[in-house]
Amino acid sequence: MVIVYRSNTGFTQEYAEMLGKAEKMKVFSVAEAEDGVPPGENVFYMGPLMAGHISGVDQAVKKFTVKGVCGVGMSLASQQLLDALAKANYVPNAPIFYLQGGWAPRKVSWLKRRMVNMVTKSNREALQAKGSRRTPEESKQLDILLHGGSWVSFERLDTIRSWMKRQRV
């Protein structure tokens, strides 16, 4: 199995490279995969979330033998989010995972910045209203939503790594 990823701001790429190194797997961007992934090779696909859809997953499913998929976004991980991803992203016979990535406002167009600000407005306002009652994680989330930053960490890959180990048995 190889990892194929699409990344807009670098968070998905960072996770893909960490995972590839940890699991001793080859890692390809979508562009590199055109020539680098042989037909029939099993693929773990990773892509950023855009309005609940994992970018590029439809093309990946058509082009490769996709065995697993991971969306990378800004929301906190939850079962509700995973259920919504499974509904919005058709990937036959493959599990869907989610990783919290980050927000890099300086790396996206003004239109995308504006869209993200509109979508996250109520969340930002709710977190700001909590004031000193915010948990450390909520404070970090507010700071990242306001200024940008990253949640990327190796530990977040544990569920995917466990699944990959079971695939090799």
C-alpha positions as CSV (number, residue, x, y, z in Angstrom):
1,M,0.0,0.0,0.0
2,V,1.1,3.6,-0.7
3,I,-0.1,6.9,0.5
4,V,-1.5,9.4,-2.0
5,Y,-2.4,12.9,-0.8
6,R,-3.7,16.3,-1.9
7,S,-2.8,19.3,0.2
8,N,-3.8,22.9,0.0
9,T,-1.9,24.5,2.9
10,G,0.5,21.7,3.9
11,F,-1.3,20.1,6.9
12,T,-2.4,17.0,4.9
13,Q,1.1,16.7,3.4
14,E,2.7,16.9,6.8
15,Y,0.4,14.1,8.1
16,A,1.0,12.0,4.9
17,E,4.8,12.3,5.3
18,M,4.7,11.5,9.0
19,L,2.5,8.4,8.4
20,G,4.7,7.2,5.5
21,K,7.8,7.5,7.5
22,A,6.3,5.7,10.5
23,E,4.8,2.9,8.5
24,K,7.7,2.7,6.0
25,M,5.3,3.4,3.0
26,K,5.9,5.4,-0.1
27,V,4.2,8.8,-0.2
28,F,3.0,10.5,-3.4
29,S,1.2,13.8,-4.1
30,V,-1.7,13.4,-6.5
31,A,0.5,14.8,-9.3
32,E,3.3,12.4,-8.5
33,A,0.9,9.5,-8.3
34,E,0.0,9.9,-12.0
35,D,3.3,8.3,-13.0
36,G,4.5,6.8,-9.7
37,V,1.7,4.5,-8.6
38,P,1.4,1.4,-10.7
39,P,-2.0,0.1,-11.7
40,G,-3.6,-2.1,-9.1
41,E,-1.5,-0.7,-6.2
42,N,-3.5,-0.3,-3.0
43,V,-3.8,3.3,-1.9
44,F,-4.5,5.1,1.3
45,Y,-5.8,8.5,0.2
46,M,-5.6,11.7,2.3
47,G,-7.1,15.1,1.4
48,P,-8.2,18.3,2.9
49,L,-11.9,19.0,3.7
50,M,-13.9,21.5,1.8
51,A,-17.5,21.9,3.0
52,G,-17.6,18.3,4.3
53,H,-16.1,16.8,1.2
54,I,-12.6,15.3,1.1
55,S,-10.9,17.0,-1.8
56,G,-9.9,14.7,-4.6
57,V,-11.5,11.5,-3.2
58,D,-13.8,11.0,-6.1
59,Q,-10.9,11.1,-8.6
60,A,-8.8,8.8,-6.3
61,V,-11.6,6.2,-6.2
62,K,-11.8,6.2,-10.0
63,K,-8.0,6.0,-10.5
64,F,-6.7,3.8,-7.7
65,T,-7.6,0.8,-5.5
66,V,-8.5,2.9,-2.5
67,K,-8.3,0.9,0.7
68,G,-8.7,3.8,3.2
69,V,-9.4,7.5,3.2
70,C,-8.6,10.3,5.6
71,G,-10.0,13.8,5.6
72,V,-8.0,16.6,7.2
73,G,-9.8,19.6,8.6
74,M,-10.2,22.2,11.3
75,S,-13.0,20.7,13.4
76,L,-12.6,18.7,16.6
77,A,-12.8,15.0,15.8
78,S,-16.1,13.3,16.7
79,Q,-18.3,10.4,15.8
80,Q,-20.8,12.9,14.3
81,L,-18.1,14.3,12.0
82,L,-17.0,10.8,10.9
83,D,-20.6,9.9,10.2
84,A,-21.1,13.1,8.1
85,L,-17.8,12.3,6.2
86,A,-19.0,8.8,5.4
87,K,-22.3,10.2,4.1
88,A,-20.7,12.9,2.0
89,N,-17.8,10.9,0.5
90,Y,-18.5,7.7,-1.3
91,V,-15.6,5.3,-0.9
92,P,-16.7,1.7,-1.5
93,N,-15.5,-0.9,1.0
94,A,-13.0,1.5,2.7
95,P,-13.0,3.1,6.1
96,I,-12.9,6.9,6.4
97,F,-10.7,8.6,9.0
98,Y,-10.4,12.2,10.2
99,L,-7.4,14.2,11.4
100,Q,-7.5,17.8,12.8
101,G,-5.0,19.8,10.7
102,G,-4.9,23.5,11.0
103,W,-5.6,26.9,9.5
104,A,-3.2,28.9,7.4
105,P,-5.0,32.1,6.3
106,R,-1.9,33.5,4.6
107,K,-1.7,30.4,2.3
108,V,-5.2,30.7,0.9
109,S,-7.0,33.1,-1.4
110,W,-9.1,36.0,0.1
111,L,-12.2,34.2,-1.0
112,K,-11.4,31.0,0.8
113,R,-10.4,33.1,3.9
114,R,-13.7,34.8,3.8
115,M,-15.6,31.5,3.4
116,V,-13.8,30.0,6.3
117,N,-14.5,33.1,8.4
118,M,-18.2,32.9,7.6
119,V,-18.4,29.2,8.4
120,T,-16.4,29.5,11.7
121,K,-18.0,32.7,12.9
122,S,-20.5,31.2,15.4
123,N,-17.8,28.9,16.8
124,R,-15.4,31.8,17.3
125,E,-18.1,33.9,18.9
126,A,-19.2,31.0,21.2
127,L,-15.5,30.5,22.3
128,Q,-15.0,34.2,22.8
129,A,-18.1,34.4,24.9
130,K,-16.8,31.7,27.3
131,G,-14.0,34.1,28.3
132,S,-12.0,32.6,31.2
133,R,-14.1,29.5,31.3
134,R,-12.5,28.2,28.1
135,T,-10.5,24.9,28.4
136,P,-6.9,25.0,27.2
137,E,-8.0,23.1,24.0
138,E,-10.8,25.6,23.4
139,S,-8.4,28.5,23.9
140,K,-6.0,27.0,21.3
141,Q,-8.9,26.4,18.9
142,L,-9.9,30.1,19.2
143,D,-6.4,31.3,18.7
144,I,-6.0,29.1,15.6
145,L,-9.3,30.2,14.2
146,L,-8.4,33.9,14.7
147,H,-4.7,33.8,13.7
148,G,-3.9,30.4,12.1
149,G,-1.9,27.5,13.5
150,S,-1.6,23.8,13.5
151,W,-3.0,20.8,15.5
152,V,-0.8,18.4,13.5
153,S,0.8,15.8,15.8
154,F,2.2,12.3,15.4
155,E,-0.1,11.0,18.2
156,R,-3.2,11.8,16.2
157,L,-2.1,9.1,13.7
158,D,-2.6,6.3,16.2
159,T,-6.0,5.1,14.9
160,I,-4.9,5.0,11.3
161,R,-1.6,3.3,12.2
162,S,-3.5,0.6,14.1
163,W,-5.8,0.0,11.2
164,M,-2.8,-0.2,8.8
165,K,-1.1,-2.8,11.0
166,R,-4.3,-4.9,10.9
167,Q,-4.3,-4.7,7.1
168,R,-0.8,-6.3,6.9
169,V,-1.7,-9.3,9.0
